[in-house]
Each structure stands twice: as structure tokens, then as C-alpha cells.
Amino acid sequence: MVSTGRHHGFESLEEQRLLLALDFLRVREVLPQPFRLSFEHDGGRMEHTPDFLAVMADGGRWLLDVRPRPRIGEVDELKFAATNELALSCGWRYAVVTGWRPHVWSVLDALSASGALSMIRSGSRRSFSPPPRIRWPSASWCRPRGCQSWLAPTPCT
């Protein structure tokens, strides 16, 4: 990751995509599988290991699990609920990443491939053009003048 200056392990393509998205959010630190949560419920004892703990630029912390929506069962929902309670008690936020909208992932992938992330992190002032595979709708959107990145087009005025 450009943000942390280190490589981070991941166990799935979805986890890799999350790490890329976190990089664009200026995350300061990412801890993979930060701890094992052990808890009791009506049916007995259970354990869960969250996928990531991310420390954001503003100091906030996000505890994150990555699981495709079709693979979330009742047991997973119980584990996620317990993890959410722990996060709340620590003053952290919690989310389960269940997938990506196609346009979000394609833009992140294209920006990453174009070197935009490195330029944003280094504070480079030089402008760059988006890769040819990005097509911006011309009817209601345009590139803002002086824009340093293509992360979020703004409406034309």
C-alpha cells in the first residue's frame, strides 16, 4: 500500500480491493486479522477474527470484515453482531464489505493502474490524463478546471 509504505497480505480478491480503496482514503495503518474475538451466546461459545483494523488519517478506526453477501449465513450474522458490539465499546466503527458496485471497482482499478494514487500521495502538482478506458459522460459531467485528480467529477456549471 502506498499509504503505509508496506505490503499487506490478503486472502481474497475482495480483500485486495478493500485495501486498494483504503489506500485512496489515506489510511495511516492497516492491521490484518488484528485479534480473535471470543464470545458467548445462547447456543454456546464462538470465536471470530475480523479481517482488518484500519487507522484513518483523522485517527478514527474502522474494524472491517470482508464477505460476499451470498456467503453470509446466520452464524456469520451472529459473529458480525458481536464484532460490531466490540467495535462500539472501543469507540471504533465497524463495517462488513459485501462487494463492490462495478463502476466503483473499475474506476479504482483504472486510477491505480494510471499511477494516480502515487501522484496523490506525493502531492504532485502535474496533471495527468485518465487512462483511455475511462469514458466520462459528456452531457452532464465535465472535468473541473485545475482538478488535480479524476477521483470525483463535478457537475458542469
C-alpha positions in Angstrom: 0.0 0.0 0.0 1.2 3.5 -0.9 -0.3 4.9 2.3 1.5 2.7 4.7 4.7 2.0 2.7 4.3 -1.7 3.2 2.9 -4.8 1.6 -0.3 -6.2 3.3 -1.5 -9.7 3.0 -5.0 -10.6 1.8 -6.8 -13.8 1.4 -9.2 -12.9 -1.4 -9.7 -10.6 -4.4 -12.4 -8.8 -2.3 -9.9 -8.1 0.5 -7.4 -6.9 -2.1 -10.0 -4.5 -3.5 -10.7 -3.2 0.0 -7.0 -2.5 0.6 -6.9 -0.5 -2.6 -10.0 1.5 -1.6 -8.4 2.2 1.8 -5.3 3.4 0.1 -7.3 6.1 -1.7 -8.8 7.1 1.6 -5.4 8.0 3.0 -5.4 5.3 5.6 -2.4 5.6 8.1 -2.2 1.9 9.1 -3.8 -1.4 8.3 -3.6 -4.4 10.6 -4.7 -7.7 9.0 -6.6 -10.1 11.4 -5.9 -7.8 14.4 -7.3 -10.2 17.1 -9.5 -13.2 17.8 -12.8 -12.3 19.4 -14.2 -15.0 21.7 -17.8 -14.5 22.9 -20.7 -16.4 24.4 -24.3 -16.5 23.1 -27.4 -18.6 23.7 -26.0 -21.5 21.8 -22.6 -21.6 23.5 -19.2 -20.2 22.8 -18.0 -18.8 19.4 -14.9 -17.1 18.0 -14.4 -14.7 15.2 -11.3 -13.0 13.7 -12.1 -9.7 11.9 -10.2 -9.2 8.6 -8.7 -5.7 9.1 -8.4 -2.8 11.5 -7.8 0.4 9.6 -6.5 3.6 11.3 -7.6 6.5 9.2 -5.8 9.8 8.6 -8.1 11.6 11.1 -7.2 9.0 13.8 -10.5 7.2 13.5 -10.5 3.4 13.5 -12.6 1.1 11.3 -12.9 -2.6 12.1 -13.7 -4.4 8.8 -14.8 -7.8 7.7 -15.0 -8.9 4.1 -17.5 -11.5 3.0 -19.6 -11.7 -0.2 -23.3 -11.2 0.5 -24.3 -14.7 -0.7 -21.9 -16.3 1.7 -23.2 -14.7 4.8 -25.2 -17.1 6.9 -26.9 -16.9 10.3 -23.7 -17.9 12.1 -21.8 -15.1 10.3 -24.5 -12.6 11.2 -24.1 -13.5 14.9 -20.3 -13.1 14.6 -20.7 -9.7 12.9 -23.1 -8.5 15.5 -20.7 -9.4 18.3 -17.8 -7.7 16.4 -20.0 -4.6 16.0 -20.7 -4.5 19.7 -16.9 -4.8 20.5 -16.1 -2.0 18.0 -18.8 0.3 19.5 -17.4 -0.3 23.0 -13.9 0.7 21.8 -15.2 3.8 20.0 -14.5 2.3 16.6 -16.7 2.0 13.5 -17.5 -1.4 12.0 -18.5 -2.5 8.5 -18.9 -5.7 6.6 -17.8 -5.3 3.0 -20.1 -7.5 0.9 -19.0 -6.4 -2.6 -18.4 -3.6 -4.9 -20.5 -1.9 -7.5 -19.0 -2.5 -10.9 -18.4 1.2 -11.7 -16.6 1.8 -8.3 -14.2 -1.0 -8.8 -13.5 -0.2 -12.4 -12.6 3.5 -11.5 -10.4 2.4 -8.6 -8.7 -0.1 -10.8 -8.1 2.4 -13.6 -6.8 5.1 -11.3 -4.5 2.7 -9.6 -3.1 1.5 -12.9 -2.6 5.1 -14.1 -0.4 6.0 -11.2 -2.9 8.4 -9.8 -2.6 7.1 -6.3 1.2 7.7 -6.2 0.7 11.2 -7.5 -2.0 12.0 -5.0 0.2 10.6 -2.1 3.3 12.5 -3.2 1.4 15.8 -3.6 2.4 16.1 -7.2 1.0 19.1 -9.0 1.5 17.9 -12.5 -1.7 17.0 -14.3 -2.3 13.7 -15.9 -4.9 12.2 -18.2 -7.1 9.3 -17.3 -6.4 6.0 -19.0 -8.2 5.6 -22.3 -10.7 3.1 -20.9 -12.3 5.7 -18.6 -15.2 7.4 -20.5 -16.7 10.5 -18.9 -20.3 11.2 -19.8 -20.3 14.5 -21.7 -23.9 15.5 -21.2 -23.9 16.4 -17.6 -20.4 16.0 -16.3 -17.0 17.6 -17.0 -13.5 17.7 -15.6 -13.2 20.7 -13.3 -10.6 23.2 -14.3 -7.5 22.9 -12.3 -8.5 19.5 -11.0 -5.6 17.5 -9.6 -7.2 14.2 -9.9 -10.0 12.3 -11.6 -11.4 10.9 -8.4 -14.7 12.7 -8.4 -16.0 14.6 -11.4 -18.2 17.6 -10.6 -21.3 18.8 -12.4 -20.7 21.4 -15.1 -21.9 24.9 -14.2 
